[in-house]
């Protein structure tokens, strides 16, 4: 599996807007939570899972989510490929992140909120890996 953006839609009429994503299958979801970074310049990362999968959707604002596929969970290479996604709340887009990836998450607007969906309950696995934000050599 590879990370991918599952595109949502927005229907508007005189009553308002309906945001929807008919291509998203939520049958694997066991847990949801919301991330709201304290500051726009703060980057939450690197954190990931060998077993668990995640789905991300922006409720308000804009987020930059970067992904790294891990080559060695005990000591990953510091020069792994980084894939970046910019996701906003204008449609109900959902970023799918399969197992085997680390994420860094940065809000790009004040008061941005990110909905996170997971396929395991809290405490169901011991599958959380964290690395300092400057561990990887990110080329921009």
Backbone as JSON, one array per atom type, in Angstrom:
{
  "sequence": "XXXXXXXXXXXXXXXXXXXXXXXXXXXXXXXXXXXXXXXXXXXXXXXXXXXXXXXXXXXXXXXXXXXXXXXXXXXXXXXXXXXXXXXXXXXXXXXXXXXXXXXXXXXXXXXXXXXXXXXXXXXXXXXXXXXXXXXXXXXX",
  "N": [[0.84, -1.19, 0.0], [0.39, 2.27, -0.65], [0.78, 5.72, 0.35], [-2.0, 7.88, -0.17], [-4.17, 10.39, -1.52], [-7.51, 10.64, -0.85], [-9.99, 11.91, -2.56], [-12.4, 14.33, -1.66], [-15.61, 15.97, -1.89], [-17.63, 18.93, -2.42], [-20.85, 20.1, -2.1], [-22.88, 22.77, -2.94], [-25.63, 24.91, -2.27], [-28.52, 27.07, -2.02], [-29.05, 26.62, 0.65], [-26.68, 26.1, 1.93], [-23.58, 24.36, 2.47], [-22.54, 21.01, 1.71], [-20.21, 18.76, 2.67], [-18.52, 15.94, 1.49], [-17.32, 12.53, 1.17], [-17.44, 10.09, -0.81], [-15.81, 8.06, -1.63], [-14.34, 7.09, 0.44], [-13.76, 4.43, 2.59], [-14.76, 3.67, 5.66], [-14.71, 1.43, 7.25], [-12.61, 0.15, 8.64], [-11.93, 1.79, 10.73], [-11.3, 2.36, 14.14], [-10.85, 4.23, 16.05], [-10.86, 7.74, 16.75], [-9.43, 11.03, 16.76], [-8.56, 14.5, 17.39], [-6.16, 16.8, 16.23], [-4.71, 19.81, 17.21], [-2.4, 22.04, 16.69], [-0.39, 24.07, 18.83], [1.0, 26.3, 17.89], [1.56, 27.88, 14.71], [4.1, 27.57, 13.48], [5.09, 25.3, 14.66], [6.18, 21.95, 14.36], [4.9, 18.81, 14.47], [6.31, 15.87, 15.0], [8.86, 13.44, 14.37], [6.65, 10.77, 13.98], [5.39, 7.46, 13.97], [4.1, 4.28, 12.72], [4.56, 0.8, 12.7], [2.68, -1.17, 12.34], [0.05, -0.08, 12.55], [-2.42, 1.88, 10.73], [-3.25, 5.12, 9.42], [-5.63, 7.75, 8.84], [-6.12, 10.99, 7.65], [-7.9, 14.03, 7.93], [-8.72, 17.37, 7.28], [-10.39, 19.52, 9.43], [-10.74, 22.26, 10.0], [-8.95, 24.97, 8.52], [-5.55, 24.64, 7.3], [-3.17, 22.08, 6.64], [0.19, 20.83, 6.53], [1.43, 17.78, 5.76], [3.97, 15.54, 6.13], [5.55, 12.59, 4.94], [7.46, 9.67, 5.61], [8.71, 6.66, 4.48], [9.72, 4.02, 6.38], [12.86, 2.4, 6.57], [14.27, 0.91, 8.42], [13.31, 0.19, 11.55], [14.62, 0.34, 14.0], [16.95, 1.85, 13.57], [16.6, 4.05, 11.4], [17.59, 5.06, 8.08], [19.01, 8.26, 7.61], [18.51, 9.74, 5.39], [16.09, 9.37, 3.93], [13.44, 9.28, 1.49], [11.14, 11.95, 1.35], [7.73, 12.57, 1.34], [5.36, 15.02, 0.61], [2.25, 16.51, 1.56], [-0.29, 18.89, 1.15], [-3.11, 19.77, 2.81], [-6.41, 20.94, 2.99], [-9.41, 22.42, 4.42], [-11.37, 22.77, 2.5], [-12.62, 20.8, 1.03], [-13.72, 17.49, 1.73], [-11.26, 15.99, 1.78], [-9.2, 13.12, 2.28], [-6.28, 11.93, 3.65], [-4.65, 8.99, 3.23], [-2.53, 7.0, 5.15], [-0.55, 4.33, 5.06], [0.55, 1.49, 7.07], [3.95, 1.44, 8.28], [5.02, 3.94, 7.9], [6.33, 7.17, 8.86], [5.17, 10.29, 10.21], [5.15, 13.86, 9.89], [3.6, 16.73, 11.13], [2.23, 19.83, 10.42], [0.48, 22.74, 11.12], [-0.76, 25.23, 8.94], [-2.22, 27.47, 9.18], [-3.6, 29.58, 11.73], [-5.51, 28.15, 14.36], [-6.13, 25.77, 13.03], [-7.5, 22.5, 12.58], [-7.08, 19.01, 12.75], [-8.48, 16.01, 11.87], [-7.91, 12.76, 12.95], [-7.87, 9.37, 12.13], [-7.75, 6.02, 13.2], [-6.81, 2.54, 12.92], [-6.59, 0.88, 15.1], [-7.4, 0.43, 18.55], [-6.62, 2.6, 21.33], [-3.83, 1.53, 23.09], [-4.12, -1.06, 22.22], [-2.11, -2.06, 20.64], [1.49, -2.1, 20.8], [2.93, 0.04, 19.26], [4.22, 2.46, 18.57], [6.44, 4.73, 17.25], [8.98, 7.13, 17.6], [10.9, 9.89, 16.47], [13.33, 12.47, 16.7], [12.61, 15.76, 15.43], [14.63, 16.79, 13.85], [16.06, 14.58, 13.07], [16.05, 13.38, 10.5], [17.51, 14.15, 7.33], [16.21, 16.51, 5.61], [15.61, 17.45, 2.38], [14.99, 20.42, 0.75]],
  "CA": [[0.0, 0.0, 0.0], [1.1, 3.54, -0.71], [-0.05, 6.85, 0.78], [-2.77, 8.49, -1.27], [-5.22, 11.33, -1.15], [-8.86, 10.22, -1.25], [-10.59, 13.22, -2.78], [-13.77, 14.59, -1.27], [-16.36, 16.91, -2.71], [-18.48, 19.89, -1.72], [-22.05, 20.5, -2.82], [-23.39, 24.03, -2.41], [-26.86, 25.49, -2.81], [-28.98, 28.2, -1.22], [-29.13, 26.23, 2.06], [-25.34, 26.01, 2.49], [-22.64, 23.4, 1.89], [-22.43, 19.64, 2.2], [-18.92, 18.19, 2.35], [-18.67, 14.49, 1.53], [-16.28, 11.72, 0.54], [-18.08, 8.81, -1.09], [-14.79, 7.05, -1.96], [-13.66, 6.68, 1.67], [-14.34, 3.3, 3.31], [-14.41, 3.83, 7.08], [-14.98, 0.18, 7.98], [-11.46, -0.25, 9.46], [-11.68, 2.78, 11.77], [-11.66, 2.0, 15.51], [-10.59, 5.34, 16.98], [-10.65, 9.05, 16.13], [-9.03, 12.13, 17.63], [-8.3, 15.74, 16.68], [-4.91, 17.49, 16.56], [-4.68, 21.25, 17.01], [-1.1, 22.51, 17.14], [-0.44, 25.32, 19.6], [1.53, 27.38, 17.08], [1.64, 27.57, 13.29], [5.44, 27.15, 13.09], [5.44, 24.05, 15.35], [6.04, 20.73, 13.56], [4.69, 17.64, 15.31], [6.88, 14.72, 14.29], [8.41, 12.36, 13.5], [5.98, 9.7, 14.7], [4.8, 6.53, 13.02], [3.64, 2.97, 13.15], [4.93, -0.35, 11.87], [1.48, -1.99, 12.14], [-1.17, 0.72, 12.44], [-2.67, 2.78, 9.62], [-3.91, 6.37, 9.8], [-6.32, 8.56, 7.84], [-6.13, 12.37, 8.12], [-8.79, 14.95, 7.23], [-8.7, 18.69, 7.92], [-11.7, 20.04, 9.82], [-10.62, 23.7, 9.73], [-7.61, 25.44, 8.22], [-4.67, 23.97, 6.33], [-2.05, 21.35, 7.22], [1.22, 20.18, 5.72], [1.76, 16.48, 6.34], [5.08, 14.91, 5.44], [5.62, 11.15, 5.2], [8.69, 8.94, 5.32], [8.59, 5.21, 4.61], [10.86, 3.61, 7.2], [13.62, 1.25, 6.08], [14.74, 0.15, 9.58], [12.62, 0.82, 12.67], [15.54, 0.56, 15.11], [17.84, 2.94, 13.18], [16.33, 4.36, 9.99], [18.49, 5.91, 7.33], [18.69, 9.68, 7.82], [18.28, 10.39, 4.1], [14.97, 8.72, 3.26], [12.59, 10.13, 0.67], [10.02, 12.6, 2.05], [6.59, 12.91, 0.49], [4.6, 16.08, 1.27], [0.87, 16.76, 1.18], [-0.96, 20.05, 1.73], [-4.53, 19.42, 2.87], [-7.19, 22.01, 3.61], [-10.79, 22.08, 4.79], [-12.33, 23.18, 1.47], [-13.34, 19.58, 0.65], [-13.47, 16.45, 2.72], [-10.17, 15.12, 1.34], [-8.66, 12.27, 3.33], [-4.97, 11.38, 3.35], [-4.44, 7.65, 3.76], [-1.14, 6.67, 5.45], [-0.48, 2.91, 5.43], [1.55, 1.15, 8.08], [5.31, 1.53, 7.8], [5.37, 5.34, 7.63], [6.4, 8.21, 9.88], [4.54, 11.54, 9.79], [5.32, 15.14, 10.57], [2.35, 17.47, 10.92], [2.36, 21.26, 10.7], [-0.65, 23.57, 10.69], [-0.31, 26.38, 8.17], [-3.08, 28.59, 9.59], [-3.99, 29.58, 13.14], [-6.75, 27.43, 14.72], [-6.38, 24.61, 12.17], [-7.8, 21.26, 13.3], [-6.88, 17.84, 11.92], [-9.11, 14.78, 12.33], [-7.08, 11.58, 12.73], [-8.58, 8.11, 12.31], [-6.8, 4.92, 13.35], [-7.42, 1.21, 12.81], [-6.41, 0.15, 16.36], [-7.78, 1.17, 19.74], [-5.51, 3.03, 22.16], [-3.34, 0.45, 23.95], [-4.33, -2.37, 21.6], [-0.79, -2.48, 20.15], [2.64, -1.31, 21.25], [3.39, 0.28, 17.9], [4.48, 3.88, 18.36], [7.86, 5.04, 17.07], [9.2, 8.57, 17.53], [12.25, 10.37, 16.18], [13.42, 13.93, 16.8], [12.23, 16.41, 14.19], [15.82, 17.03, 13.04], [16.76, 13.31, 12.83], [16.17, 13.14, 9.05], [18.05, 15.24, 6.51], [15.16, 16.85, 4.66], [16.06, 18.32, 1.3], [13.88, 21.24, 0.25]],
  "C": [[0.89, 1.25, 0.0], [0.19, 4.65, -0.19], [-0.8, 7.42, -0.42], [-3.82, 9.42, -0.7], [-6.54, 10.82, -1.72], [-9.67, 11.51, -1.34], [-12.06, 13.28, -2.39], [-14.39, 15.63, -2.19], [-17.11, 17.88, -1.81], [-19.65, 20.23, -2.63], [-22.59, 21.76, -2.14], [-24.71, 24.4, -3.07], [-27.29, 26.6, -1.87], [-29.09, 27.89, 0.28], [-27.76, 26.21, 2.74], [-24.51, 24.98, 1.76], [-22.77, 22.03, 2.53], [-21.08, 19.12, 1.72], [-19.03, 16.68, 2.48], [-17.49, 13.81, 0.84], [-16.85, 10.32, 0.35], [-17.08, 7.71, -1.44], [-14.04, 6.53, -0.73], [-14.44, 5.56, 2.36], [-13.86, 3.36, 4.76], [-14.56, 2.56, 7.89], [-13.83, -0.28, 8.88], [-11.24, 0.65, 10.68], [-12.19, 2.29, 13.12], [-11.55, 3.17, 16.48], [-10.39, 6.62, 16.19], [-10.21, 10.05, 17.2], [-8.71, 13.34, 16.76], [-6.98, 16.34, 17.19], [-5.09, 18.97, 16.25], [-3.36, 21.74, 17.57], [-1.22, 23.86, 17.81], [0.01, 26.51, 18.77], [1.66, 26.93, 15.63], [3.02, 27.04, 12.91], [5.89, 25.85, 13.76], [5.2, 22.85, 14.43], [5.99, 19.54, 14.52], [5.23, 16.42, 14.54], [8.24, 14.38, 14.85], [7.81, 11.24, 14.34], [5.35, 8.77, 13.69], [4.54, 5.17, 13.61], [4.05, 1.9, 12.15], [3.69, -1.14, 11.47], [0.24, -1.15, 11.81], [-1.2, 1.59, 11.19], [-3.35, 4.03, 10.16], [-4.57, 6.99, 8.57], [-6.44, 9.96, 8.43], [-7.08, 13.2, 7.27], [-8.83, 16.26, 8.0], [-10.13, 19.15, 8.19], [-11.77, 21.54, 9.56], [-9.16, 24.03, 9.43], [-6.88, 24.63, 7.17], [-3.54, 23.27, 7.09], [-1.08, 20.88, 6.14], [1.58, 18.9, 6.46], [2.86, 15.87, 5.49], [5.18, 13.46, 5.88], [6.98, 10.61, 4.82], [8.39, 7.46, 5.5], [9.87, 4.71, 5.27], [11.53, 2.38, 6.62], [14.1, 0.35, 7.22], [14.19, 0.84, 10.82], [13.54, 1.1, 13.86], [16.48, 1.74, 14.83], [17.63, 3.25, 11.7], [17.43, 5.21, 9.37], [18.06, 7.36, 7.52], [18.35, 10.4, 6.53], [17.19, 9.68, 3.29], [14.14, 9.75, 2.5], [11.41, 10.67, 1.49], [8.95, 12.95, 1.03], [5.72, 13.9, 1.26], [3.2, 16.22, 0.68], [0.41, 18.04, 1.87], [-2.46, 19.75, 1.65], [-5.27, 20.55, 3.56], [-8.63, 21.54, 3.83], [-11.81, 22.42, 3.72], [-13.14, 22.0, 0.92], [-13.0, 18.52, 1.69], [-12.44, 15.45, 2.17], [-9.62, 14.36, 2.53], [-7.33, 11.71, 2.85], [-4.84, 10.03, 4.03], [-2.94, 7.41, 3.95], [-1.09, 5.22, 5.9], [0.54, 2.69, 6.54], [2.94, 1.23, 7.44], [5.8, 2.94, 7.53], [5.46, 6.15, 8.91], [5.73, 9.46, 9.33], [5.14, 12.72, 10.55], [4.12, 15.99, 10.16], [2.55, 18.91, 11.34], [1.09, 21.97, 10.22], [-0.09, 24.8, 9.99], [-1.17, 27.62, 8.4], [-3.4, 28.45, 11.07], [-5.34, 28.88, 13.28], [-7.1, 26.29, 13.76], [-6.58, 23.36, 13.03], [-7.75, 20.09, 12.33], [-7.54, 16.63, 12.58], [-8.22, 13.61, 11.97], [-7.91, 10.35, 13.05], [-7.57, 6.98, 12.3], [-7.53, 3.58, 13.31], [-7.18, 0.32, 14.03], [-6.87, 1.04, 17.5], [-6.53, 1.56, 20.51], [-5.11, 1.89, 23.09], [-3.49, -0.94, 23.36], [-3.02, -2.93, 21.04], [0.27, -1.62, 20.83], [3.41, -0.96, 20.0], [3.64, 1.76, 17.62], [5.98, 4.12, 18.33], [8.0, 6.54, 16.9], [10.68, 8.86, 17.28], [12.22, 11.89, 16.27], [13.15, 14.56, 15.43], [13.44, 16.66, 13.28], [16.62, 15.75, 12.75], [17.03, 13.09, 11.34], [16.72, 14.38, 8.35], [17.06, 15.52, 5.38], [15.74, 17.82, 3.63], [14.87, 19.1, 0.77], [14.23, 21.88, -1.08]]
}
